[in-house]
């Protein structure tokens, strides 16, 4: 499998984490992560399975947006697979869509339902492009046009961005005090501009941090890991991890050690036979 990660231009780096180009087939489990993604499939079909039996699936052929996922997804790309993915920052996707991002939570929605005829036009341009660099330019032109056409009330979200940038997300009550707002209004902002409630985002961020620590530091002491994640104790960490991923931390660590590819993509588990 060939994977290349590309950073966005300076004009879009506030909203986009990176672009990822992938060639090659894969099948496996995608665990919850904080980023929404926009995908252009330039090869054969992509399957989203309905459960972990990998038996019944919906096919996606050209393009779709994947909202924040709060549960595992069971997926497969096959044939001659080539995918170009735009991975947004936690607070970034809101700038390109009219709808509250909570509508996309745990959904894979084809882009013609969101961008109408433009989705097909961009997909065809991407398909005709001769180089990856040309594909990046096509995507950036499209996204920048969407950005400048949308009127953004930045005051509503700048406080959230500040907290995220400073990693100051200790708990919901602390955030309401920091932003001088009510818990209800804070949840409304998070659902509109990120896609999930405040509490859910904090849980997913913690789990994503645990993937990172396990992959970067080879940490397998669950008590220490729970402490680093600011959980009250190991039991709370175990329960939260199991609730979001379907696995215990011990099961995840065992699987991680069996698949070298998870050092690069710790949220993606190759197919387990």
Backbone as a ProteinNet text record, in pm:
[ID]
protein_1_A
[PRIMARY]
XXXXXXXXXXXXXXXXXXXXXXXXXXXXXXXXXXXXXXXXXXXXXXXXXXXXXXXXXXXXXXXXXXXXXXXXXXXXXXXXXXXXXXXXXXXXXXXXXXXXXXXXXXXXXXXXXXXXXXXXXXXXXXXXXXXXXXXXXXXXXXXXXXXXXXXXXXXXXXXXXXXXXXXXXXXXXXXXXXXXXXXXXXXXXXXXXXXXXXXXXXXXXXXXXXXXXXXXXXXXXXXXXXXXXXXXXXXXXXXXXXXXXXXXXXXXXXXXXXXXXXXXXXXXXXXXX
[TERTIARY]
84.3	0	88.2	49.1	122.1	39.1	100.8	32	119.4	60.7	133.8	48.9	109.6	42.4	95.5	4.4	40.8	-20.7	59	8.6	-66.6	-170.9	-244.8	-164.9	-209.7	-146.8	-174.9	-101.9	-116.6	-258.5	-325.2	-459.6	-562.7	-533	-630	-582.4	-462.3	-406.7	-481	-556.7	-636.6	-749.4	-792.2	-909.8	-877.7	-768.1	-737.9	-611.1	-621.3	-505	-406.4	-456.3	-371.9	-457.6	-393.5	-451.6	-379.7	-454	-394	-431.2	-328.9	-351.1	-311.8	-402.3	-378.8	-402.9	-306.9	-322.4	-308.8	-398.4	-391.3	-515.4	-543.5	-664.5	-642.5	-749.3	-742	-880.3	-880.4	-1004.7	-979.2	-1069.7	-1045.1	-1143	-1099.7	-1183.7	-1124.9	-1205.6	-1164.7	-1225.6	-1139.4	-1184.9	-1218.6	-1297.6	-1335.2	-1213.8	-1225.2	-1121.9	-1189.5	-1114.5	-1174.7	-1201.8	-1140.1	-1145.9	-1260	-1331.6	-1421	-1337.9	-1385	-1309.1	-1398.9	-1339.4	-1406.1	-1323.7	-1387.8	-1314.9	-1356.9	-1255.9	-1278.6	-1217.3	-1302.8	-1259.8	-1230.2	-1104.8	-1062.1	-1038	-1078.7	-1061.3	-1191.3	-1182.4	-1301.3	-1375.3	-1475	-1568.5	-1509	-1578	-1544.9	-1667.5	-1646.9	-1758.4	-1759.4	-1877.8	-1900.1	-1993.5	-1938.9	-2017	-2108.9	-2218.2	-2318.8	-2283.5	-2194.9	-2152.4	-2018.8	-1970.3	-1836.5	-1829	-1939.9	-1935.8	-1881.3	-1869.4	-1820.7	-1901.8	-2032.5	-2115.4	-2201.7	-2270.1	-2359.3	-2301.9	-2301	-2236.3	-2307.1	-2284.6	-2324.2	-2200.2	-2216.3	-2103.9	-2101.2	-1981.1	-1959.7	-1861.5	-1898.7	-1822.1	-1737.8	-1785.6	-1716.8	-1667.9	-1756.8	-1721.3	-1818.8	-1769.3	-1855.3	-1787.8	-1868.8	-1815.3	-1841.8	-1739	-1750.6	-1750.8	-1862.2	-1870.1	-1786.4	-1781.1	-1710.7	-1775.3	-1692.9	-1741.8	-1723.6	-1831.4	-1825.2	-1830.1	-1816.7	-1818.3	-1731.4	-1689.6	-1605.4	-1680.6	-1605.7	-1658.4	-1583.3	-1656.2	-1597.7	-1597.2	-1478.7	-1466.4	-1374.9	-1389.6	-1303.1	-1296.7	-1177.6	-1160.4	-1106.7	-1150.1	-1110.6	-1094.1	-1047.2	-1018.4	-891.6	-889.3	-776.9	-813.2	-772.8	-817	-721.9	-781.1	-706	-798.4	-758.2	-843.2	-767.3	-835	-781.5	-871.4	-814.5	-892.1	-849.1	-947.3	-922.1	-958.3	-860.3	-884.5	-886.7	-1002.9	-1019.8	-967.3	-934.4	-902.6	-1031.3	-1017.7	-1135.9	-1234.9	-1184.6	-1268.3	-1220.5	-1278.4	-1234.2	-1336.8	-1406.7	-1501.4	-1619.5	-1654.6	-1769	-1761.4	-1639.5	-1620.7	-1664	-1693.8	-1722.5	-1863.5	-1941	-2073.3	-2179.3	-2298	-2408.7	-2477.2	-2475.3	-2552.6	-2477.2	-2552.4	-2487.2	-2413.7	-2292.9	-2211.7	-2261.4	-2351.6	-2410	-2490.2	-2537.4	-2612.6	-2525.4	-2392.8	-2301.4	-2246.6	-2275.4	-2218.8	-2252.3	-2150.7	-2165.2	-2229	-2213.7	-2271.2	-2162.7	-2187	-2109.7	-2210.2	-2198.6	-2299.2	-2235.4	-2292.7	-2237.2	-2246.4	-2144.8	-2131.1	-2232.8	-2294.6	-2396.2	-2518.1	-2534	-2640.9	-2607.5	-2480.6	-2435.2	-2398	-2322.8	-2272.2	-2339.3	-2438.7	-2512.3	-2417.8	-2433.8	-2358	-2208.6	-2168.5	-2026.7	-1946.7	-2008.5	-1938.4	-1892.1	-1981	-1947.5	-1840.3	-1849.4	-1750.5	-1610.9	-1600	-1469.9	-1416.2	-1503.9	-1461.6	-1406.1	-1472.2	-1426	-1291.6	-1274.6	-1145.8	-1035.2	-1065.7	-966.5	-927.9	-1027.3	-1004.4	-917.7	-932.9	-858.6	-719.3	-693.6	-564.6	-451.6	-338.5	-226.6	-131.1	-131.8	-39	-111.3	-51.5	-105.9	-102.8	-0.2	10.8	-105.9	-144	-257.1	-387.1	-401.9	-521.1	-531.2	-418.8	-418.2	-464.7	-417.1	-457.6	-607.4	-660.4	-804.4	-885.1	-845.3	-915.5	-904	-785.4	-766.4	-845.5	-852.5	-933.9	-1081	-1128.4	-1266.6	-1295.8	-1208.9	-1229.8	-1218.1	-1122.8	-1104.9	-1225.4	-1282.8	-1403	-1518.1	-1532.6	-1636.3	-1612.1	-1486.6	-1450.7	-1486.9	-1452.7	-1474.5	-1622.2	-1701.3	-1844.3	-1926.6	-1869.2	-1945.3	-1914.7	-2018.6	-2001.5	-1991.7	-1879.9	-1854	-1857	-1937	-1936.9	-1825.3	-1707.1	-1589.1	-1595.3	-1667.6	-1673.7	-1732.5	-1819.7	-1884.6	-1788.9	-1684.1	-1598.9	-1454.6	-1416.5	-1275.5	-1234.4	-1328.2	-1296.3	-1270.2	-1351.3	-1330.8	-1196.4	-1162.6	-1033.6	-918.1	-932.1	-826.2	-806	-915.6	-905.8	-841.1	-879.6	-822.1	-673.5	-636.8	-496.6	-409.4	-468.1	-393.6	-408.4	-484.1	-511.1	-570	-657.4	-717.9	-861.1	-875.6	-1006.9	-1025.7	-1010.3	-1011	-1146.9	-1254.6	-1389.2	-1490.9	-1615.7	-1720.3	-1741.7	-1746.8	-1770.4	-1659.9	-1535.6	-1423.5	-1433.2	-1480.3	-1492	-1602.9	-1713.8	-1821.9	-1775.6	-1694.9	-1642	-1542.1	-1455.6	-1353.2	-1415.8	-1525.3	-1589.5	-1706	-1734	-1841.6	-1973.8	-2011.2	-2135.1	-2201.5	-2323.1	-2394.3	-2355.4	-2381.4	-2353.8	-2436.7	-2563.4	-2651.2	-2598.4	-2557.6	-2507.6	-2375.7	-2290.8	-2163.5	-2187.1	-2282	-2313.7	-2368.7	-2450.3	-2504.2	-2391.8	-2293.7	-2180.1	-2100.2	-2075.6	-1997.3	-2070.8	-2201	-2277.7	-2281	-2292.8	-2299.1	-2165.2	-2057.5	-1929.2	-1826.8	-1856	-1765.3	-1838.2	-1962.7	-2041.8	-2087.2	-2032.1	-2070.9	-2079.9	-2137.1	-2146.8	-2008.8	-2002.6	-1876.1	-1820.2	-1903.1	-1858.6	-1809.3	-1880.7	-1840	-1705.6	-1686.3	-1558.2	-1443.9	-1462.7	-1357.5	-1322.5	-1424.2	-1399.6	-1319.8	-1356.7	-1286.3	-1143.3	-1122.3	-986.8	-900.7	-954.7	-880.4	-841.6	-938.7	-910	-806.8	-817.2	-717	-579.4	-573.7	-445.7	-387.6	-474.9	-424.4	-367.9	-432	-372.5	-230.7	-220.6	-92.2	15.4	-20.1	78.5	122.5	27	61.4	152.6	123.9	202.8	337.9	345.4	469.5	560.4	499.8	578.9	580.5	505.1	496.6	452.2	359.9	311.1	207	229.1	130.3	90.7	138.3	95.7	-34.9	-145.3	-276.4	-302.9	-247.8	-265.6	-200	-76.9	-6.7	-77	-122.6	-192.3	-320.2	-397.1	-519.7	-488.3	-378.5	-337.4	-300.3	-224.5	-185.4	-306.3	-412.3	-533.9	-629.7	-588.3	-669.5	-799	-796.9	-910.4	-899.3	-1013.9	-1013.2	-939.5	-956.1	-886.9	-885.9	-820.9	-807.6	-942.6	-1032.3	-1163.7	-1241.1	-1236.2	-1304	-1242.2	-1110.9	-1041.7	-1083.2	-1082.3	-1119.9	-1261.7	-1354.4	-1494.9	-1513.7	-1447.3	-1460.1	-1399.8	-1284.5	-1217.5	-1305.5	-1359.9	-1446.1	-1573.5	-1631.3	-1755.3	-1736.6	-1623.5	-1601	-1543.1	-1458	-1386.8	-1437.9	-1510.5	-1552.1	-1444.4	-1329.3	-1216	-1174.7	-1114.7	-1050.4	-913.1	-853.3	-718.1	-618.5	-631.9	-541.1	-555.6	-680.4	-703.2	-643.9	-661.2	-606	-453.9	-388.8	-242.4	-193.6	-262.8	-224.9	-236.3	-345.1	-364.1	-259.1	-233.4	-134.7	1.4	40.9	171.2	176.1	58.7	53.9	57	35	25.1	116.5	230.2	323.2	260.3	159.9	98	30	-6.8	-75.7	16.9	147.8	239.2	215.4	169.3	140	-5.2	-97.1	-239.8	-295	-270	-310	-460.3	-540.3	-686.3	-743.4	-657	-707.2	-649.3	-738.8	-697.9	-723.8	-619.2	-640.8	-732.7	-792.7	-892.8	-839.2	-917.8	-882.2	-961.2	-891.9	-961.4	-990.5
-119.4	0	124.9	223.4	349.2	458	530.6	637.4	761.7	874.6	1001.3	1107	1177.2	1283.9	1418.4	1510.8	1642.1	1750.2	1849	1959.4	2059.4	2123.2	2222.4	2350.8	2435.8	2565.4	2655	2763	2854.9	2910.7	2928	2984.4	2892	2761.8	2664.3	2589.6	2616.1	2537.6	2559.7	2668.2	2690.4	2588.8	2532.3	2445.3	2299.5	2274.3	2139.5	2085.4	1963.1	1896.6	1852.8	1778.2	1732.9	1667.6	1641.8	1560.7	1426.5	1319.9	1186.5	1116.1	1072.5	996.5	851.2	758.8	617	534.4	451.9	350.9	213.5	123	-12.5	-48.9	-176.1	-224.3	-244.7	-226	-253.4	-292.1	-362.9	-405.7	-408.5	-348.5	-347.5	-263	-224.3	-152	-13.2	88.7	225.9	270.5	299.2	336.9	486.6	528.7	670.9	763.1	875.2	978.1	1113.9	1219.5	1352.2	1421.5	1375.4	1450.5	1406.3	1503.5	1476	1470.7	1395.2	1378.6	1392	1441.7	1447.2	1360.1	1264.1	1163	1164.2	1163.6	1142.1	1007.7	915.9	781.1	779.8	760	768.3	630.2	527	390.9	313.8	189.2	105.4	134.9	54.8	88	72.7	138.2	134.6	80.1	-12.6	-72.6	-27.5	8.5	35.1	-73.5	-162.2	-276	-234.8	-307.7	-273	-321.6	-419.1	-467.7	-539.2	-593.2	-652.4	-792.4	-839.5	-968.1	-953.8	-829.4	-801.2	-877.8	-887.1	-963.8	-873.5	-777	-688.8	-547.7	-483.8	-352.9	-260.8	-129.9	-28	11.1	31.1	67.1	217.9	273.5	414.6	421.3	494.4	485.5	608.7	728.7	846.8	941.3	984.2	1087.1	1085.3	1122.8	1128.4	1208.2	1249	1310.5	1217.1	1195.9	1112.5	1204.5	1204	1285.1	1226.2	1296.4	1241.1	1108.3	1009	875.1	849	812.8	783.6	633.1	555	409.7	352	226.3	167.2	154.9	166.6	140.6	23.8	-57.4	-176.6	-153	-139.9	-87.5	-174.1	-156.8	-227.1	-147.9	-130	-80.4	-195.8	-206.6	-323.3	-285.3	-381.8	-353.3	-271.3	-174	-81.5	43.5	44.7	149.8	269	389.4	515.7	616.9	665.2	757.5	883.5	996.6	1125.8	1176.8	1193.5	1231.5	1367.4	1453.1	1579.8	1558.7	1567.7	1548.7	1685.3	1721.6	1852.8	1855.1	1973.2	1990.1	1977.9	1959	1940	2054.2	2176.5	2292.4	2343.8	2291.2	2328.6	2301.9	2190.9	2149.7	2246.1	2311.1	2401.7	2510.9	2547.9	2661.5	2631.5	2506.5	2468.7	2413.9	2401.3	2341.4	2432.5	2429.8	2512.1	2446.5	2314.9	2241.4	2231	2221	2188.1	2054.1	2046.6	1926.5	1804.9	1826.3	1712.1	1622.8	1679.3	1599.9	1493	1511.7	1417.2	1312.8	1327.4	1236.4	1090.8	1006.6	863	835.2	928.7	912.7	920.3	851.4	864.9	912.8	1037.4	1098.4	1138.6	1093.6	1127	1277.1	1331.5	1476.6	1543.8	1469.4	1533.8	1573.1	1513.3	1554.1	1683.9	1723.8	1843.2	1955.5	1921.3	2020.9	2014.5	1926.5	1914.8	1881.9	1951	1919.8	1944.1	2029.5	2060.1	1936.8	1846.7	1726	1643.2	1625.3	1547.7	1618.4	1749.4	1825.7	1810.8	1824.9	1813.5	1671.7	1572.3	1432	1403.9	1454.5	1433.5	1503	1623.3	1692.3	1614.8	1564.8	1485.1	1360.1	1297.4	1174.6	1200.1	1316.7	1351	1407.1	1447.2	1506.7	1406.2	1454.7	1366.3	1344.1	1435.4	1423	1450	1404.5	1429.9	1579.4	1647.1	1791.9	1865.5	1820.5	1882	1855.9	1737.5	1705.5	1794	1819.2	1907.2	2047.8	2098.8	2232.2	2238.7	2133.6	2127.5	2133.9	2054.9	2051.7	2185.4	2243.7	2369.3	2484	2486.3	2588.1	2574.7	2450.4	2422.3	2464.1	2424.5	2455.5	2605	2670.9	2813.9	2892.9	2849.5	2914.9	2900.8	2780.6	2759.3	2846.6	2860.3	2935.6	3083.5	3142.1	3286.5	3320.5	3221.5	3246.8	3234.8	3171.9	3150.8	3260.4	3318.9	3419.8	3350.3	3369.3	3299.6	3397	3364.5	3442	3386.9	3443.4	3388	3400.6	3500.3	3520	3399.4	3327.1	3212.6	3095.7	3087.7	2968.9	2997.8	3125.3	3153.5	3105.1	3109.2	3058.9	2909.9	2836.2	2691.5	2662.1	2735.3	2714.9	2741.7	2845.1	2878.3	2764.6	2711.2	2600.7	2478.2	2448.9	2333.6	2354.6	2473.2	2501.2	2496.4	2535.8	2535.2	2403.1	2310.9	2180.7	2198.9	2298.2	2331.7	2279.8	2147.9	2084.6	1988	2036.7	1947.7	1882.6	1963.1	1908.2	2012.2	1971.6	2058.8	2180.9	2160.6	2273.2	2377.2	2330	2423.4	2502.3	2437.5	2505.3	2610.2	2581.6	2680.8	2805.4	2787	2902.1	2979.4	2906	2970.1	3054.3	3003.5	3072.8	3160.9	3159.5	3242.3	3215.7	3089.9	3051.3	2938.2	2904.4	2795.6	2661.9	2556.9	2421.6	2392.9	2436.4	2413.6	2483.4	2610.5	2685.1	2627.1	2583	2522.5	2395.9	2313.5	2192.4	2225.8	2332	2374.5	2416.2	2491.3	2533.1	2412.3	2319	2200.8	2117.1	2098.6	2020.6	2088.6	2220.8	2294.8	2300	2327.7	2357.7	2244.8	2139.7	2024.6	1896.2	1881.9	1766	1677.2	1696.8	1615.9	1706.6	1653.9	1730	1749.7	1841.7	1870.7	1746	1677.3	1558.3	1450.6	1429.5	1327.4	1361.2	1488.1	1526.7	1503.7	1540.5	1519.5	1371.2	1284.9	1140.3	1090.7	1138.2	1094	1146.4	1270.5	1325.4	1241.4	1203.8	1119.8	986.4	924.3	794.9	810.7	917.6	942.9	966.1	1035.5	1056	923.5	833	702.4	622.2	630.9	567.1	621.1	754.9	820.2	778.1	775	739.4	594.9	507.2	365.7	349	421.9	405.9	476.4	590.8	668	628.3	597.1	571.4	425	342.8	199.5	177.3	260.8	254.4	144.2	50.1	-55.1	-69	21.6	25.4	103.1	32.1	96	195.9	173.3	268.9	401.8	395.5	517.6	584.4	502.8	556.9	629.1	569.7	632.6	765.2	768.6	891.9	999.6	961.3	1057.5	1110.6	1033.6	1075	1150.8	1173.5	1246.9	1175.5	1041.8	965.8	952.8	938	924	797.4	692.3	567.1	480.4	365.8	276.5	221.4	196.6	141.3	237.3	367.7	465.7	468.6	460.4	456.4	333.2	216.8	92	99.9	151.8	158.8	253.2	369.9	467.3	413.5	348.9	291.9	183.8	96.4	-11.6	42.8	146	203.8	261.3	325.8	391.9	299.5	206.2	124.7	-18.1	-64.7	-204.6	-297.4	-241.1	-318.6	-269.1	-357.1	-310.1	-255.4	-169.4	-122.2	-235.5	-339.4	-454.8	-523.9	-539.8	-600.6	-514.7	-383	-292.1	-302.3	-301.7	-309.3	-439.1	-548.7	-677.8	-674.1	-616.6	-604.8	-511.8	-399.7	-302.4	-368.1	-452.2	-518.7	-621.3	-661.1	-761.3	-699.5	-567.5	-503.2	-380.4	-391.3	-278.4	-153.6	-170.4	-55.8	37.6	-13	68.7	170.4	157.9	261.8	391.8	379	496	539.7	443.8	473.5	396.7	446.7	370.9	356.8	435.5	423.3	320.2	260.9	167.7	28.5	-68.7	-207	-289.6	-348.5	-434.8	-551.5	-606.8	-712.7	-826.8	-864.4	-976.1	-1098.4	-1201.6	-1324.9	-1412.5
0	0	0	-80.7	-88.1	-20.8	73.3	145.1	142.2	103.5	105.3	174.2	270.1	342.8	295.7	267.2	213.6	301.4	338.5	418.5	329.7	382.3	302.8	286.8	194.7	176.3	296.6	306.6	419.7	429.2	317.2	316.2	381.1	383.2	433.8	558.4	606.1	715.9	847.5	858.2	979.1	991.1	878.7	875.7	844.9	776.3	727.2	791.8	842.2	903.6	796.8	697.8	587.7	479.5	366.9	260.5	263.2	242	241.9	112.4	39.2	-83.6	-56.4	-88.5	-59.9	-185.5	-218.8	-324.2	-260.6	-297.4	-244.5	-166.8	-159.2	-94.3	55	129.4	272.3	322.8	431.4	495.1	644.6	720.9	863.3	941.6	1061	1155.2	1176.6	1150.6	1175.5	1309.1	1406.3	1539.1	1543.6	1641.9	1650.7	1653.3	1580.7	1583.3	1569.9	1596.8	1609.8	1477.3	1369.3	1243.6	1153.2	1097.7	985.8	859.1	759.4	636.1	514.6	407.5	277.6	183.6	117.6	41.1	-105.7	-193.7	-336.4	-372.4	-414.5	-450.9	-601	-637.1	-776.7	-837.5	-765.5	-815.3	-807.2	-761.8	-749.8	-619.6	-588	-480.8	-340.8	-249.8	-107.9	-36.1	56.8	129.4	274.9	322.3	463.7	515.6	598.6	646.6	761.4	774	873.3	1013.1	1022.9	1154.9	1141.1	1252.8	1253	1191.5	1134.7	1065.3	922.8	874	738.7	632.6	653.3	560.1	471.6	529.9	455.2	454.6	334.9	325.1	228.4	245.5	148.6	69.7	-61.5	-147.6	-173.5	-172.7	-203.8	-319.5	-425.7	-549.7	-582	-555.1	-605.8	-496.7	-409.1	-313.1	-196	-79.6	37.8	148.1	244.2	364.9	481.2	561.3	680.5	801.8	875	995.5	1106.9	1218.2	1334	1371	1394.4	1426.5	1575.9	1642.6	1785.8	1812.9	1706.2	1718.5	1606.4	1617.9	1512.4	1380.4	1270.1	1136.5	1075.5	1000.8	938.4	787.9	730.7	595.1	508.7	376.9	281.7	150.8	99	-37.7	-119.9	-244.9	-323.4	-469.9	-548.8	-688.9	-698.7	-787.1	-798.8	-720	-595.9	-504.5	-505.3	-524.4	-513.6	-446.2	-331.7	-257.1	-219	-233.7	-192	-79.6	39	156.8	209.5	236.1	303.6	449.6	537.2	679.2	747.5	799.7	860.3	1003.1	1050.7	1191.6	1272.1	1403.5	1487.8	1467.6	1472.4	1440	1304.8	1198.7	1065.5	957.9	970.4	866.9	856.7	967.6	970.9	864.4	824.9	734.4	591.2	558.9	420.4	400	507.4	497.6	559.4	503.4	552.7	672.9	678	776.7	909.6	1021.8	1149.4	1135.3	1184	1161.1	1238	1333.9	1404.9	1310.7	1199.1	1101.2	1035.5	1039.3	974.9	1072	1201.2	1301.2	1270.2	1266.6	1238.8	1102.7	1010.3	876.7	769.7	659.2	536.2	430.9	388	301.4	169.7	58.7	-72	-95.8	-160.6	-169.4	-260.1	-350.6	-434.1	-350.4	-231.3	-139.9	-67	-74.7	-3.2	-99.8	-204.2	-298.6	-435.8	-451.5	-577.1	-693.7	-806.5	-928.6	-911.4	-816.7	-798.6	-759.4	-683.5	-639.3	-758.6	-856	-975.7	-1058	-1067.3	-1145.1	-1085.5	-954.8	-889.4	-900.9	-883.2	-894.5	-1034.7	-1137.3	-1274.4	-1299.1	-1244	-1256.6	-1185.9	-1067.9	-993.1	-1070.4	-1131.9	-1206.2	-1328.8	-1390.1	-1512.4	-1483.5	-1361.4	-1326.5	-1347.8	-1395.8	-1429	-1311.9	-1216.6	-1103.5	-972.2	-864.2	-731.7	-700.7	-743.7	-721.6	-787	-907.3	-977.4	-902.1	-844.8	-766.8	-643.6	-579.5	-462.5	-500	-612.5	-658	-687.4	-747.3	-777.5	-648.5	-550.6	-422.4	-351.1	-352	-278.5	-342.9	-474.6	-542.2	-502.7	-499.6	-463.2	-318.9	-225.8	-84.8	-57.9	-122.2	-99.2	-149.2	-260.6	-312.3	-213	-153.9	-53.5	69.1	105.8	225.3	211.4	98.6	84	61.4	22.1	0	127.3	229.4	352	453	509.8	612.5	748.2	815	939.9	1056.9	1158.4	1282.3	1370.8	1352.3	1417.4	1568.9	1621.1	1765.6	1838.5	1770.3	1833.6	1856.6	1776.1	1783.9	1821.9	1829.9	1856.8	1995.6	2092	2225.4	2225.7	2148.3	2137.5	2073.4	1967.8	1901.1	1996.6	2076.7	2172.3	2271.8	2324.8	2419.6	2355.6	2231.1	2162	2135	2090.8	2060.6	2185.3	2299.2	2424.9	2498.8	2439.4	2502.7	2642.1	2654	2782.6	2786.2	2786.8	2778.9	2895.6	3016.1	3131.9	3155.9	3154.3	3170.2	3124	3115.4	3060.1	3148.8	3280.7	3371.4	3360.8	3349.4	3336	3206.2	3101.3	2971.8	2974	3041.9	3048.8	3123.1	3226.2	3300.6	3215.3	3145.7	3063.8	2952.5	2894.1	2782.3	2826.7	2958.5	3014.2	2943.1	2937.2	2870	2947.3	2909.9	2976.2	2915.8	2990.2	2940.8	2815.6	2815.1	2699.9	2575.2	2591.4	2475.4	2426.4	2518.2	2479.1	2396.4	2440.1	2363.7	2226.5	2218.9	2089.6	1995.3	2046.4	1964.4	1917.2	2006.8	1970.1	1865.3	1883.1	1785.4	1649.4	1648	1521.7	1449.6	1523.4	1461.3	1467	1545	1551.7	1514.1	1560.2	1520.3	1633.1	1752	1867.7	1989.8	2097.5	2221.4	2283.2	2377.4	2444.6	2512.5	2588.4	2661.9	2566.8	2455.2	2359	2296.2	2259.1	2200.3	2298	2424.3	2523.9	2535.7	2530.3	2537.9	2417.9	2297	2176.4	2176	2219.9	2226.8	2320.4	2434.2	2528.8	2466.1	2398.2	2335.5	2225.8	2146.2	2042.3	2102.7	2215.5	2283.9	2331.5	2374.4	2419	2301.9	2181.7	2063	2042.7	2050.1	2022	2121.7	2249.5	2351.9	2336.4	2308.4	2289.4	2168.4	2059.8	1937	1943.9	2013.1	2017.4	2133.4	2247.2	2366.8	2407.2	2334.1	2365.1	2510	2553.6	2690.6	2704.2	2797.1	2818.2	2965.5	3049.6	3189	3196.1	3214.8	3204.1	3315.7	3431.3	3540.9	3507.1	3454.1	3415	3298.5	3203.2	3086.6	3128.8	3219.8	3269.6	3338.1	3412.8	3480.5	3377.9	3275.9	3172.2	3096.8	3088.7	3020	3111.8	3236.7	3336.1	3373	3371.5	3421.4	3572.5	3637.6	3783	3825.7	3747.7	3777.2	3651.7	3661.3	3545.6	3500.9	3595.5	3560	3468.8	3499	3414	3274.2	3268.8	3140	3060.4	3125.7	3057.6	3002.6	3083.3	3041.3	2923.4	2928.6	2820.5	2691.6	2701.6	2584.2	2521.1	2604.1	2555.6	2492.1	2552.5	2501.4	2361.9	2336.3	2208	2101.8	2141	2041.7	2030.4	2131.5	2132.2	2183.2	2223.3	2272.5	2410	2488.7	2610.7	2572.9	2654.7	2624.9	2608.7	2689.1	2678.4	2543.4	2497.1	2365.6	2255.2	2267	2166.4	2161.3	2276.1	2280.7	2218.2	2244.1	2185.9	2033.4	1983.1	1838.3	1778.5	1844.4	1797	1776	1866.7	1857.4	1744.3	1695	1587.7	1448.9	1438.8	1308	1301.9	1234.5	1222.9	1161.3	1072.9	1007.3	1106.2	1225.1	1324.3	1390	1367.3	1414.5	1337.8	1212.6	1129.3	1145.1	1147.5	1161.9	1282.3	1403.8	1524.1	1542.3	1466.7	1478.3	1380.4	1295.1	1194.1	1217.7	1239.5	1264.6	1139.3	1080.7	963.4	997.7	895.5	912.3	997.3	1099.6	1186.9	1145.6	1098.4	1057.7	1177.9
[MASK]
+++++++++++++++++++++++++++++++++++++++++++++++++++++++++++++++++++++++++++++++++++++++++++++++++++++++++++++++++++++++++++++++++++++++++++++++++++++++++++++++++++++++++++++++++++++++++++++++++++++++++++++++++++++++++++++++++++++++++++++++++++++++++++++++++++++++++++++++++

